[in-house]
Structure formats: C-alpha cells, structure tokens
Amino acid sequence: MAIDLAALEQAIKAAIPVTHLEIEDQSSGCGENYAVLIVSEAFVGKTTLARHRMINELLKDQIAQMHAFSQKTYTPAQYAQLTKS
C-alpha cells in the first residue's frame, strides 16, 4: 500500500515541532520511496544516529509500507548554516 505524502507530513508534524520540512516522493508518484529533510528543535543535543532513530520510530508504520526511505535531520542552527549564502 502506497503512503500518501500528506499523511507522512501530518505524522511528522504531529510528533515533533518542525521548523522546516521537505518531503520528496522519489518514486514518480507511487508513494513507495520518500526522502525527507526535517529541521526541528527536537534534534538539539542529539547525534545524527539518535535523530534518525527517533524519526524511524515515529514513522515505523509508514516506513514498513515503503520500498525506500531516506532522511536528513538538522537543528535550526545547522540548517541556517547550510542555507547561508
């Protein structure tokens, strides 16, 4: 069963405070391969592994229905550095 992009967005936003969120369906619209970029204060003080485990846990039901899932997780300060011109 394919995962709806709006449902994925809602699940993320309901679980953690999100400053910025990008969700890309990389499966040409069939909903089986998603890449997400999440910026949240919830990641402050956590390692990348801890952040990914947190997201994997909160989206475990959705991820189980996907073929592939990738994520990038940043604190607001890290994201600000990345997007600096």
PDB file with SEQRES, HELIX, SHEET and CRYST1 records, atoms N, CA, C and O in Angstrom:
SEQRES   1 A   85  MET ALA ILE ASP LEU ALA ALA LEU GLU GLN ALA ILE LYS          
SEQRES   2 A   85  ALA ALA ILE PRO VAL THR HIS LEU GLU ILE GLU ASP GLN          
SEQRES   3 A   85  SER SER GLY CYS GLY GLU ASN TYR ALA VAL LEU ILE VAL          
SEQRES   4 A   85  SER GLU ALA PHE VAL GLY LYS THR THR LEU ALA ARG HIS          
SEQRES   5 A   85  ARG MET ILE ASN GLU LEU LEU LYS ASP GLN ILE ALA GLN          
SEQRES   6 A   85  MET HIS ALA PHE SER GLN LYS THR TYR THR PRO ALA GLN          
SEQRES   7 A   85  TYR ALA GLN LEU THR LYS SER                                  
HELIX    1 AA1 LEU A    5  ALA A   15  1                                  11    
HELIX    2 AA2 GLU A   41  PHE A   43  5                                   3    
HELIX    3 AA3 THR A   48  LEU A   58  1                                  11    
HELIX    4 AA4 LYS A   60  ILE A   63  1                                   4    
HELIX    5 AA5 PRO A   76  LEU A   82  1                                   7    
SHEET    1 AA1 3 HIS A  20  ASP A  25  0                                        
SHEET    2 AA1 3 ASN A  33  VAL A  39 -1                                        
SHEET    3 AA1 3 ALA A  68  TYR A  74  1                                        
CRYST1    1.000    1.000    1.000  90.00  90.00  90.00 P 1           1          
ATOM      1  N   MET A   1       0.837  -1.183   0.000  1.00  0.00           N  
ATOM      2  CA  MET A   1       0.000   0.000   0.000  1.00  0.00           C  
ATOM      3  C   MET A   1       0.882   1.246   0.000  1.00  0.00           C  
ATOM      4  O   MET A   1       1.815   1.355   0.796  1.00  0.00           O  
ATOM      5  N   ALA A   2       0.588   2.159  -0.875  1.00  0.00           N  
ATOM      6  CA  ALA A   2       1.376   3.375  -1.010  1.00  0.00           C  
ATOM      7  C   ALA A   2       1.094   4.338   0.138  1.00  0.00           C  
ATOM      8  O   ALA A   2      -0.012   4.379   0.677  1.00  0.00           O  
ATOM      9  N   ILE A   3       2.100   5.097   0.495  1.00  0.00           N  
ATOM     10  CA  ILE A   3       1.985   6.102   1.544  1.00  0.00           C  
ATOM     11  C   ILE A   3       1.682   7.454   0.900  1.00  0.00           C  
ATOM     12  O   ILE A   3       2.334   7.850  -0.066  1.00  0.00           O  
ATOM     13  N   ASP A   4       0.704   8.145   1.436  1.00  0.00           N  
ATOM     14  CA  ASP A   4       0.315   9.458   0.948  1.00  0.00           C  
ATOM     15  C   ASP A   4       1.255  10.511   1.529  1.00  0.00           C  
ATOM     16  O   ASP A   4       1.546  10.490   2.725  1.00  0.00           O  
ATOM     17  N   LEU A   5       1.724  11.420   0.703  1.00  0.00           N  
ATOM     18  CA  LEU A   5       2.647  12.470   1.130  1.00  0.00           C  
ATOM     19  C   LEU A   5       2.034  13.320   2.247  1.00  0.00           C  
ATOM     20  O   LEU A   5       2.723  13.657   3.209  1.00  0.00           O  
ATOM     21  N   ALA A   6       0.771  13.664   2.133  1.00  0.00           N  
ATOM     22  CA  ALA A   6       0.109  14.484   3.155  1.00  0.00           C  
ATOM     23  C   ALA A   6       0.034  13.746   4.492  1.00  0.00           C  
ATOM     24  O   ALA A   6       0.200  14.359   5.546  1.00  0.00           O  
ATOM     25  N   ALA A   7      -0.212  12.451   4.458  1.00  0.00           N  
ATOM     26  CA  ALA A   7      -0.269  11.659   5.690  1.00  0.00           C  
ATOM     27  C   ALA A   7       1.103  11.582   6.351  1.00  0.00           C  
ATOM     28  O   ALA A   7       1.210  11.626   7.577  1.00  0.00           O  
ATOM     29  N   LEU A   8       2.141  11.468   5.546  1.00  0.00           N  
ATOM     30  CA  LEU A   8       3.514  11.437   6.061  1.00  0.00           C  
ATOM     31  C   LEU A   8       3.854  12.780   6.717  1.00  0.00           C  
ATOM     32  O   LEU A   8       4.429  12.820   7.805  1.00  0.00           O  
ATOM     33  N   GLU A   9       3.498  13.861   6.055  1.00  0.00           N  
ATOM     34  CA  GLU A   9       3.735  15.200   6.601  1.00  0.00           C  
ATOM     35  C   GLU A   9       2.987  15.381   7.916  1.00  0.00           C  
ATOM     36  O   GLU A   9       3.552  15.899   8.880  1.00  0.00           O  
ATOM     37  N   GLN A  10       1.747  14.970   7.967  1.00  0.00           N  
ATOM     38  CA  GLN A  10       0.937  15.101   9.174  1.00  0.00           C  
ATOM     39  C   GLN A  10       1.529  14.300  10.332  1.00  0.00           C  
ATOM     40  O   GLN A  10       1.549  14.776  11.467  1.00  0.00           O  
ATOM     41  N   ALA A  11       2.007  13.095  10.053  1.00  0.00           N  
ATOM     42  CA  ALA A  11       2.593  12.252  11.102  1.00  0.00           C  
ATOM     43  C   ALA A  11       3.836  12.893  11.698  1.00  0.00           C  
ATOM     44  O   ALA A  11       4.039  12.852  12.911  1.00  0.00           O  
ATOM     45  N   ILE A  12       4.663  13.483  10.853  1.00  0.00           N  
ATOM     46  CA  ILE A  12       5.886  14.131  11.329  1.00  0.00           C  
ATOM     47  C   ILE A  12       5.542  15.359  12.167  1.00  0.00           C  
ATOM     48  O   ILE A  12       6.059  15.532  13.270  1.00  0.00           O  
ATOM     49  N   LYS A  13       4.673  16.201  11.637  1.00  0.00           N  
ATOM     50  CA  LYS A  13       4.325  17.451  12.332  1.00  0.00           C  
ATOM     51  C   LYS A  13       3.567  17.200  13.634  1.00  0.00           C  
ATOM     52  O   LYS A  13       3.641  18.014  14.554  1.00  0.00           O  
ATOM     53  N   ALA A  14       2.852  16.103  13.724  1.00  0.00           N  
ATOM     54  CA  ALA A  14       2.121  15.782  14.951  1.00  0.00           C  
ATOM     55  C   ALA A  14       3.058  15.274  16.046  1.00  0.00           C  
ATOM     56  O   ALA A  14       2.741  15.381  17.231  1.00  0.00           O  
ATOM     57  N   ALA A  15       4.201  14.725  15.660  1.00  0.00           N  
ATOM     58  CA  ALA A  15       5.106  14.100  16.618  1.00  0.00           C  
ATOM     59  C   ALA A  15       6.175  15.031  17.174  1.00  0.00           C  
ATOM     60  O   ALA A  15       6.550  14.916  18.341  1.00  0.00           O  
ATOM     61  N   ILE A  16       6.669  15.952  16.351  1.00  0.00           N  
ATOM     62  CA  ILE A  16       7.745  16.850  16.789  1.00  0.00           C  
ATOM     63  C   ILE A  16       7.496  18.260  16.272  1.00  0.00           C  
ATOM     64  O   ILE A  16       6.805  18.441  15.269  1.00  0.00           O  
ATOM     65  N   PRO A  17       8.061  19.271  16.955  1.00  0.00           N  
ATOM     66  CA  PRO A  17       7.936  20.645  16.443  1.00  0.00           C  
ATOM     67  C   PRO A  17       8.849  20.813  15.231  1.00  0.00           C  
ATOM     68  O   PRO A  17      10.060  20.610  15.326  1.00  0.00           O  
ATOM     69  N   VAL A  18       8.275  21.178  14.116  1.00  0.00           N  
ATOM     70  CA  VAL A  18       9.023  21.272  12.865  1.00  0.00           C  
ATOM     71  C   VAL A  18       9.178  22.729  12.460  1.00  0.00           C  
ATOM     72  O   VAL A  18       8.203  23.476  12.377  1.00  0.00           O  
ATOM     73  N   THR A  19      10.436  23.122  12.207  1.00  0.00           N  
ATOM     74  CA  THR A  19      10.734  24.459  11.715  1.00  0.00           C  
ATOM     75  C   THR A  19      10.676  24.497  10.194  1.00  0.00           C  
ATOM     76  O   THR A  19      10.207  25.470   9.603  1.00  0.00           O  
ATOM     77  N   HIS A  20      11.155  23.428   9.567  1.00  0.00           N  
ATOM     78  CA  HIS A  20      11.175  23.318   8.108  1.00  0.00           C  
ATOM     79  C   HIS A  20      11.032  21.842   7.755  1.00  0.00           C  
ATOM     80  O   HIS A  20      11.614  20.982   8.418  1.00  0.00           O  
ATOM     81  N   LEU A  21      10.263  21.550   6.718  1.00  0.00           N  
ATOM     82  CA  LEU A  21      10.051  20.172   6.302  1.00  0.00           C  
ATOM     83  C   LEU A  21       9.965  20.103   4.790  1.00  0.00           C  
ATOM     84  O   LEU A  21       9.211  20.846   4.162  1.00  0.00           O  
ATOM     85  N   GLU A  22      10.745  19.207   4.218  1.00  0.00           N  
ATOM     86  CA  GLU A  22      10.665  18.922   2.781  1.00  0.00           C  
ATOM     87  C   GLU A  22      10.463  17.421   2.641  1.00  0.00           C  
ATOM     88  O   GLU A  22      11.199  16.629   3.230  1.00  0.00           O  
ATOM     89  N   ILE A  23       9.469  17.038   1.864  1.00  0.00           N  
ATOM     90  CA  ILE A  23       9.209  15.631   1.604  1.00  0.00           C  
ATOM     91  C   ILE A  23       9.179  15.450   0.096  1.00  0.00           C  
ATOM     92  O   ILE A  23       8.436  16.134  -0.607  1.00  0.00           O  
ATOM     93  N   GLU A  24       9.982  14.533  -0.388  1.00  0.00           N  
ATOM     94  CA  GLU A  24      10.048  14.281  -1.825  1.00  0.00           C  
ATOM     95  C   GLU A  24       9.696  12.829  -2.115  1.00  0.00           C  
ATOM     96  O   GLU A  24      10.332  11.906  -1.606  1.00  0.00           O  
ATOM     97  N   ASP A  25       8.680  12.646  -2.935  1.00  0.00           N  
ATOM     98  CA  ASP A  25       8.323  11.313  -3.409  1.00  0.00           C  
ATOM     99  C   ASP A  25       9.262  11.002  -4.569  1.00  0.00           C  
ATOM    100  O   ASP A  25       9.116  11.560  -5.656  1.00  0.00           O  
ATOM    101  N   GLN A  26      10.213  10.123  -4.340  1.00  0.00           N  
ATOM    102  CA  GLN A  26      11.215   9.796  -5.352  1.00  0.00           C  
ATOM    103  C   GLN A  26      10.808   8.590  -6.194  1.00  0.00           C  
ATOM    104  O   GLN A  26      11.628   8.022  -6.916  1.00  0.00           O  
ATOM    105  N   SER A  27       9.534   8.202  -6.095  1.00  0.00           N  
ATOM    106  CA  SER A  27       9.059   7.028  -6.819  1.00  0.00           C  
ATOM    107  C   SER A  27       8.088   7.405  -7.932  1.00  0.00           C  
ATOM    108  O   SER A  27       7.228   6.609  -8.309  1.00  0.00           O  
ATOM    109  N   SER A  28       8.229   8.607  -8.450  1.00  0.00           N  
ATOM    110  CA  SER A  28       7.376   9.081  -9.549  1.00  0.00           C  
ATOM    111  C   SER A  28       5.897   9.054  -9.200  1.00  0.00           C  
ATOM    112  O   SER A  28       5.057   8.768 -10.054  1.00  0.00           O  
ATOM    113  N   GLY A  29       5.578   9.349  -7.952  1.00  0.00           N  
ATOM    114  CA  GLY A  29       4.193   9.460  -7.544  1.00  0.00           C  
ATOM    115  C   GLY A  29       3.530   8.212  -7.009  1.00  0.00           C  
ATOM    116  O   GLY A  29       2.356   8.257  -6.645  1.00  0.00           O  
ATOM    117  N   CYS A  30       4.239   7.101  -6.949  1.00  0.00           N  
ATOM    118  CA  CYS A  30       3.579   5.881  -6.467  1.00  0.00           C  
ATOM    119  C   CYS A  30       3.654   5.729  -4.947  1.00  0.00           C  
ATOM    120  O   CYS A  30       3.028   4.822  -4.397  1.00  0.00           O  
ATOM    121  N   GLY A  31       4.397   6.586  -4.260  1.00  0.00           N  
ATOM    122  CA  GLY A  31       4.400   6.603  -2.803  1.00  0.00           C  
ATOM    123  C   GLY A  31       5.161   5.482  -2.129  1.00  0.00           C  
ATOM    124  O   GLY A  31       4.836   5.101  -1.005  1.00  0.00           O  
ATOM    125  N   GLU A  32       6.165   4.950  -2.797  1.00  0.00           N  
ATOM    126  CA  GLU A  32       6.939   3.855  -2.211  1.00  0.00           C  
ATOM    127  C   GLU A  32       8.373   4.222  -1.869  1.00  0.00           C  
ATOM    128  O   GLU A  32       9.100   3.405  -1.304  1.00  0.00           O  
ATOM    129  N   ASN A  33       8.792   5.442  -2.202  1.00  0.00           N  
ATOM    130  CA  ASN A  33      10.169   5.852  -1.966  1.00  0.00           C  
ATOM    131  C   ASN A  33      10.175   7.338  -1.615  1.00  0.00           C  
ATOM    132  O   ASN A  33       9.924   8.184  -2.473  1.00  0.00           O  
ATOM    133  N   TYR A  34      10.462   7.651  -0.357  1.00  0.00           N  
ATOM    134  CA  TYR A  34      10.448   9.042   0.092  1.00  0.00           C  
ATOM    135  C   TYR A  34      11.798   9.457   0.648  1.00  0.00           C  
ATOM    136  O   TYR A  34      12.524   8.667   1.252  1.00  0.00           O  
ATOM    137  N   ALA A  35      12.106  10.735   0.420  1.00  0.00           N  
ATOM    138  CA  ALA A  35      13.259  11.382   1.045  1.00  0.00           C  
ATOM    139  C   ALA A  35      12.709  12.571   1.821  1.00  0.00           C  
ATOM    140  O   ALA A  35      11.920  13.353   1.292  1.00  0.00           O  
ATOM    141  N   VAL A  36      13.128  12.705   3.075  1.00  0.00           N  
ATOM    142  CA  VAL A  36      12.654  13.823   3.891  1.00  0.00           C  
ATOM    143  C   VAL A  36      13.833  14.627   4.426  1.00  0.00           C  
ATOM    144  O   VAL A  36      14.907  14.091   4.699  1.00  0.00           O  
ATOM    145  N   LEU A  37      13.603  15.906   4.565  1.00  0.00           N  
ATOM    146  CA  LEU A  37      14.538  16.805   5.225  1.00  0.00           C  
ATOM    147  C   LEU A  37      13.723  17.462   6.341  1.00  0.00           C  
ATOM    148  O   LEU A  37      12.721  18.130   6.085  1.00  0.00           O  
ATOM    149  N   ILE A  38      14.169  17.261   7.571  1.00  0.00           N  
ATOM    150  CA  ILE A  38      13.432  17.755   8.726  1.00  0.00           C  
ATOM    151  C   ILE A  38      14.340  18.657   9.557  1.00  0.00           C  
ATOM    152  O   ILE A  38      15.462  18.286   9.901  1.00  0.00           O  
ATOM    153  N   VAL A  39      13.833  19.847   9.871  1.00  0.00           N  
ATOM    154  CA  VAL A  39      14.537  20.776  10.752  1.00  0.00           C  
ATOM    155  C   VAL A  39      13.664  20.942  11.995  1.00  0.00           C  
ATOM    156  O   VAL A  39      12.496  21.319  11.903  1.00  0.00           O  
ATOM    157  N   SER A  40      14.252  20.655  13.157  1.00  0.00           N  
ATOM    158  CA  SER A  40      13.477  20.717  14.391  1.00  0.00           C  
ATOM    159  C   SER A  40      14.356  20.998  15.605  1.00  0.00           C  
ATOM    160  O   SER A  40      15.507  20.567  15.677  1.00  0.00           O  
ATOM    161  N   GLU A  41      13.785  21.727  16.549  1.00  0.00           N  
ATOM    162  CA  GLU A  41      14.437  21.958  17.844  1.00  0.00           C  
ATOM    163  C   GLU A  41      14.588  20.645  18.609  1.00  0.00           C  
ATOM    164  O   GLU A  41      15.445  20.533  19.485  1.00  0.00           O  
ATOM    165  N   ALA A  42      13.760  19.654  18.283  1.00  0.00           N  
ATOM    166  CA  ALA A  42      13.810  18.358  18.967  1.00  0.00           C  
ATOM    167  C   ALA A  42      15.147  17.648  18.742  1.00  0.00           C  
ATOM    168  O   ALA A  42      15.483  16.721  19.480  1.00  0.00           O  
ATOM    169  N   PHE A  43      15.902  18.066  17.748  1.00  0.00           N  
ATOM    170  CA  PHE A  43      17.182  17.424  17.436  1.00  0.00           C  
ATOM    171  C   PHE A  43      18.376  18.029  18.172  1.00  0.00           C  
ATOM    172  O   PHE A  43      19.480  17.486  18.119  1.00  0.00           O  
ATOM    173  N   VAL A  44      18.158  19.146  18.854  1.00  0.00           N  
ATOM    174  CA  VAL A  44      19.248  19.811  19.571  1.00  0.00           C  
ATOM    175  C   VAL A  44      19.824  18.861  20.623  1.00  0.00           C  
ATOM    176  O   VAL A  44      19.091  18.294  21.433  1.00  0.00           O  
ATOM    177  N   GLY A  45      21.145  18.698  20.597  1.00  0.00           N  
ATOM    178  CA  GLY A  45      21.829  17.854  21.572  1.00  0.00           C  
ATOM    179  C   GLY A  45      21.831  16.372  21.230  1.00  0.00           C  
ATOM    180  O   GLY A  45      22.360  15.563  21.993  1.00  0.00           O  
ATOM    181  N   LYS A  46      21.250  16.007  20.102  1.00  0.00           N  
ATOM    182  CA  LYS A  46      21.204  14.597  19.707  1.00  0.00           C  
ATOM    183  C   LYS A  46      22.164  14.336  18.548  1.00  0.00           C  
ATOM    184  O   LYS A  46      22.363  15.197  17.690  1.00  0.00           O  
ATOM    185  N   THR A  47      22.749  13.158  18.530  1.00  0.00           N  
ATOM    186  CA  THR A  47      23.607  12.770  17.414  1.00  0.00           C  
ATOM    187  C   THR A  47      22.741  12.492  16.194  1.00  0.00           C  
ATOM    188  O   THR A  47      21.525  12.337  16.312  1.00  0.00           O  
ATOM    189  N   THR A  48      23.361  12.428  15.038  1.00  0.00           N  
ATOM    190  CA  THR A  48      22.628  12.100  13.811  1.00  0.00           C  
ATOM    191  C   THR A  48      21.946  10.744  13.952  1.00  0.00           C  
ATOM    192  O   THR A  48      20.794  10.581  13.550  1.00  0.00           O  
ATOM    193  N   LEU A  49      22.651   9.777  14.518  1.00  0.00           N  
ATOM    194  CA  LEU A  49      22.067   8.443  14.700  1.00  0.00           C  
ATOM    195  C   LEU A  49      20.832   8.504  15.594  1.00  0.00           C  
ATOM    196  O   LEU A  49      19.818   7.877  15.288  1.00  0.00           O  
ATOM    197  N   ALA A  50      20.903   9.247  16.687  1.00  0.00           N  
ATOM    198  CA  ALA A  50      19.766   9.374  17.593  1.00  0.00           C  
ATOM    199  C   ALA A  50      18.587  10.053  16.904  1.00  0.00           C  
ATOM    200  O   ALA A  50      17.436   9.677  17.125  1.00  0.00           O  
ATOM    201  N   ARG A  51      18.867  11.041  16.078  1.00  0.00           N  
ATOM    202  CA  ARG A  51      17.804  11.730  15.334  1.00  0.00           C  
ATOM    203  C   ARG A  51      17.123  10.770  14.365  1.00  0.00           C  
ATOM    204  O   ARG A  51      15.896  10.722  14.281  1.00  0.00           O  
ATOM    205  N   HIS A  52      17.929  10.014  13.639  1.00  0.00           N  
ATOM    206  CA  HIS A  52      17.377   9.073  12.661  1.00  0.00           C  
ATOM    207  C   HIS A  52      16.572   7.976  13.349  1.00  0.00           C  
ATOM    208  O   HIS A  52      15.524   7.563  12.854  1.00  0.00           O  
ATOM    209  N   ARG A  53      17.062   7.515  14.477  1.00  0.00           N  
ATOM    210  CA  ARG A  53      16.303   6.507  15.226  1.00  0.00           C  
ATOM    211  C   ARG A  53      14.967   7.076  15.695  1.00  0.00           C  
ATOM    212  O   ARG A  53      13.951   6.381  15.673  1.00  0.00           O  
ATOM    213  N   MET A  54      14.967   8.330  16.117  1.00  0.00           N  
ATOM    214  CA  MET A  54      13.738   8.987  16.557  1.00  0.00           C  
ATOM    215  C   MET A  54      12.715   9.031  15.411  1.00  0.00           C  
ATOM    216  O   MET A  54      11.549   8.682  15.597  1.00  0.00           O  
ATOM    217  N   ILE A  55      13.160   9.459  14.245  1.00  0.00           N  
ATOM    218  CA  ILE A  55      12.262   9.546  13.086  1.00  0.00           C  
ATOM    219  C   ILE A  55      11.818   8.156  12.648  1.00  0.00           C  
ATOM    220  O   ILE A  55      10.647   7.949  12.332  1.00  0.00           O  
ATOM    221  N   ASN A  56      12.745   7.206  12.626  1.00  0.00           N  
ATOM    222  CA  ASN A  56      12.381   5.835  12.251  1.00  0.00           C  
ATOM    223  C   ASN A  56      11.317   5.270  13.190  1.00  0.00           C  
ATOM    224  O   ASN A  56      10.404   4.573  12.746  1.00  0.00           O  
ATOM    225  N   GLU A  57      11.429   5.566  14.473  1.00  0.00           N  
ATOM    226  CA  GLU A  57      10.459   5.071  15.443  1.00  0.00           C  
ATOM    227  C   GLU A  57       9.091   5.722  15.250  1.00  0.00           C  
ATOM    228  O   GLU A  57       8.067   5.039  15.274  1.00  0.00           O  
ATOM    229  N   LEU A  58       9.075   7.039  15.059  1.00  0.00           N  
ATOM    230  CA  LEU A  58       7.781   7.700  14.936  1.00  0.00           C  
ATOM    231  C   LEU A  58       7.097   7.421  13.604  1.00  0.00           C  
ATOM    232  O   LEU A  58       5.880   7.573  13.493  1.00  0.00           O  
ATOM    233  N   LEU A  59       7.861   7.014  12.591  1.00  0.00           N  
ATOM    234  CA  LEU A  59       7.274   6.689  11.283  1.00  0.00           C  
ATOM    235  C   LEU A  59       7.351   5.197  10.967  1.00  0.00           C  
ATOM    236  O   LEU A  59       7.259   4.809   9.802  1.00  0.00           O  
ATOM    237  N   LYS A  60       7.518   4.359  11.983  1.00  0.00           N  
ATOM    238  CA  LYS A  60       7.754   2.935  11.714  1.00  0.00           C  
ATOM    239  C   LYS A  60       6.626   2.275  10.923  1.00  0.00           C  
ATOM    240  O   LYS A  60       6.894   1.416  10.083  1.00  0.00           O  
ATOM    241  N   ASP A  61       5.385   2.651  11.169  1.00  0.00           N  
ATOM    242  CA  ASP A  61       4.277   2.050  10.413  1.00  0.00           C  
ATOM    243  C   ASP A  61       4.316   2.464   8.942  1.00  0.00           C  
ATOM    244  O   ASP A  61       4.083   1.643   8.054  1.00  0.00           O  
ATOM    245  N   GLN A  62       4.610   3.733   8.691  1.00  0.00           N  
ATOM    246  CA  GLN A  62       4.688   4.222   7.313  1.00  0.00           C  
ATOM    247  C   GLN A  62       5.902   3.640   6.584  1.00  0.00           C  
ATOM    248  O   GLN A  62       5.800   3.215   5.433  1.00  0.00           O  
ATOM    249  N   ILE A  63       7.052   3.625   7.267  1.00  0.00           N  
ATOM    250  CA  ILE A  63       8.282   3.119   6.646  1.00  0.00           C  
ATOM    251  C   ILE A  63       8.144   1.646   6.287  1.00  0.00           C  
ATOM    252  O   ILE A  63       8.692   1.198   5.280  1.00  0.00           O  
ATOM    253  N   ALA A  64       7.419   0.896   7.102  1.00  0.00           N  
ATOM    254  CA  ALA A  64       7.222  -0.537   6.831  1.00  0.00           C  
ATOM    255  C   ALA A  64       6.486  -0.769   5.516  1.00  0.00           C  
ATOM    256  O   ALA A  64       6.586  -1.847   4.930  1.00  0.00           O  
ATOM    257  N   GLN A  65       5.755   0.227   5.053  1.00  0.00           N  
ATOM    258  CA  GLN A  65       4.996   0.090   3.806  1.00  0.00           C  
ATOM    259  C   GLN A  65       5.745   0.648   2.596  1.00  0.00           C  
ATOM    260  O   GLN A  65       5.241   0.587   1.474  1.00  0.00           O  
ATOM    261  N   MET A  66       6.928   1.184   2.814  1.00  0.00           N  
ATOM    262  CA  MET A  66       7.711   1.788   1.730  1.00  0.00           C  
ATOM    263  C   MET A  66       8.779   0.834   1.219  1.00  0.00           C  
ATOM    264  O   MET A  66       9.188  -0.105   1.902  1.00  0.00           O  
ATOM    265  N   HIS A  67       9.212   1.105   0.005  1.00  0.00           N  
ATOM    266  CA  HIS A  67      10.339   0.375  -0.555  1.00  0.00           C  
ATOM    267  C   HIS A  67      11.649   0.999  -0.064  1.00  0.00           C  
ATOM    268  O   HIS A  67      12.613   0.290   0.226  1.00  0.00           O  
ATOM    269  N   ALA A  68      11.673   2.343   0.026  1.00  0.00           N  
ATOM    270  CA  ALA A  68      12.887   3.040   0.460  1.00  0.00           C  
ATOM    271  C   ALA A  68      12.519   4.335   1.179  1.00  0.00           C  
ATOM    272  O   ALA A  68      11.520   4.980   0.860  1.00  0.00           O  
ATOM    273  N   PHE A  69      13.358   4.702   2.165  1.00  0.00           N  
ATOM    274  CA  PHE A  69      13.150   5.919   2.942  1.00  0.00           C  
ATOM    275  C   PHE A  69      14.506   6.483   3.310  1.00  0.00           C  
ATOM    276  O   PHE A  69      15.349   5.773   3.858  1.00  0.00           O  
ATOM    277  N   SER A  70      14.725   7.766   3.010  1.00  0.00           N  
ATOM    278  CA  SER A  70      15.971   8.413   3.424  1.00  0.00           C  
ATOM    279  C   SER A  70      15.619   9.710   4.138  1.00  0.00           C  
ATOM    280  O   SER A  70      14.583  10.325   3.885  1.00  0.00           O  
ATOM    281  N   GLN A  71      16.509  10.103   5.034  1.00  0.00           N  
ATOM    282  CA  GLN A  71      16.235  11.298   5.820  1.00  0.00           C  
ATOM    283  C   GLN A  71      17.481  12.111   6.090  1.00  0.00           C  
ATOM    284  O   GLN A  71      18.589  11.587   6.210  1.00  0.00           O  
ATOM    285  N   LYS A  72      17.261  13.409   6.181  1.00  0.00           N  
ATOM    286  CA  LYS A  72      18.279  14.345   6.635  1.00  0.00           C  
ATOM    287  C   LYS A  72      17.630  15.119   7.764  1.00  0.00           C  
ATOM    288  O   LYS A  72      16.524  15.640   7.618  1.00  0.00           O  
ATOM    289  N   THR A  73      18.321  15.191   8.891  1.00  0.00           N  
ATOM    290  CA  THR A  73      17.764  15.843  10.073  1.00  0.00           C  
ATOM    291  C   THR A  73      18.737  16.901  10.580  1.00  0.00           C  
ATOM    292  O   THR A  73      19.926  16.635  10.759  1.00  0.00           O  
ATOM    293  N   TYR A  74      18.218  18.099  10.808  1.00  0.00           N  
ATOM    294  CA  TYR A  74      19.052  19.218  11.241  1.00  0.00           C  
ATOM    295  C   TYR A  74      18.375  19.997  12.361  1.00  0.00           C  
ATOM    296  O   TYR A  74      17.149  20.031  12.462  1.00  0.00           O  
ATOM    297  N   THR A  75      19.196  20.620  13.197  1.00  0.00           N  
ATOM    298  CA  THR A  75      18.679  21.602  14.133  1.00  0.00           C  
ATOM    299  C   THR A  75      18.470  22.890  13.332  1.00  0.00           C  
ATOM    300  O   THR A  75      19.027  23.026  12.243  1.00  0.00           O  
ATOM    301  N   PRO A  76      17.687  23.828  13.845  1.00  0.00           N  
ATOM    302  CA  PRO A  76      17.528  25.102  13.130  1.00  0.00           C  
ATOM    303  C   PRO A  76      18.867  25.825  12.880  1.00  0.00           C  
ATOM    304  O   PRO A  76      19.059  26.427  11.824  1.00  0.00           O  
ATOM    305  N   ALA A  77      19.781  25.763  13.850  1.00  0.00           N  
ATOM    306  CA  ALA A  77      21.089  26.412  13.674  1.00  0.00           C  
ATOM    307  C   ALA A  77      21.897  25.743  12.565  1.00  0.00           C  
ATOM    308  O   ALA A  77      22.529  26.425  11.758  1.00  0.00           O  
ATOM    309  N   GLN A  78      21.877  24.419  12.524  1.00  0.00           N  
ATOM    310  CA  GLN A  78      22.591  23.700  11.467  1.00  0.00           C  
ATOM    311  C   GLN A  78      22.009  24.018  10.090  1.00  0.00           C  
ATOM    312  O   GLN A  78      22.745  24.216   9.123  1.00  0.00           O  
ATOM    313  N   TYR A  79      20.688  24.064  10.016  1.00  0.00           N  
ATOM    314  CA  TYR A  79      20.040  24.348   8.736  1.00  0.00           C  
ATOM    315  C   TYR A  79      20.337  25.776   8.279  1.00  0.00           C  
ATOM    316  O   TYR A  79      20.532  26.026   7.089  1.00  0.00           O  
ATOM    317  N   ALA A  80      20.369  26.704   9.223  1.00  0.00           N  
ATOM    318  CA  ALA A  80      20.694  28.090   8.893  1.00  0.00           C  
ATOM    319  C   ALA A  80      22.103  28.184   8.303  1.00  0.00           C  
ATOM    320  O   ALA A  80      22.333  28.930   7.352  1.00  0.00           O  
ATOM    321  N   GLN A  81      23.040  27.427   8.869  1.00  0.00           N  
ATOM    322  CA  GLN A  81      24.416  27.390   8.337  1.00  0.00           C  
ATOM    323  C   GLN A  81      24.444  26.804   6.921  1.00  0.00           C  
ATOM    324  O   GLN A  81      25.153  27.307   6.050  1.00  0.00           O  
ATOM    325  N   LEU A  82      23.677  25.751   6.702  1.00  0.00           N  
ATOM    326  CA  LEU A  82      23.634  25.100   5.399  1.00  0.00           C  
ATOM    327  C   LEU A  82      23.060  25.996   4.315  1.00  0.00           C  
ATOM    328  O   LEU A  82      23.518  25.969   3.172  1.00  0.00           O  
ATOM    329  N   THR A  83      22.073  26.778   4.666  1.00  0.00           N  
ATOM    330  CA  THR A  83      21.373  27.595   3.670  1.00  0.00           C  
ATOM    331  C   THR A  83      21.917  29.007   3.562  1.00  0.00           C  
ATOM    332  O   THR A  83      21.385  29.829   2.815  1.00  0.00           O  
ATOM    333  N   LYS A  84      22.975  29.289   4.306  1.00  0.00           N  
ATOM    334  CA  LYS A  84      23.600  30.618   4.261  1.00  0.00           C  
ATOM    335  C   LYS A  84      24.189  30.858   2.873  1.00  0.00           C  
ATOM    336  O   LYS A  84      24.826  29.972   2.303  1.00  0.00           O  
ATOM    337  N   SER A  85      23.979  32.031   2.342  1.00  0.00           N  
ATOM    338  CA  SER A  85      24.524  32.363   1.012  1.00  0.00           C  
ATOM    339  C   SER A  85      25.904  32.948   1.117  1.00  0.00           C  
ATOM    340  O   SER A  85      26.511  33.283   0.100  1.00  0.00           O  
TER     341      SER A  85                                                      
END                                                                             
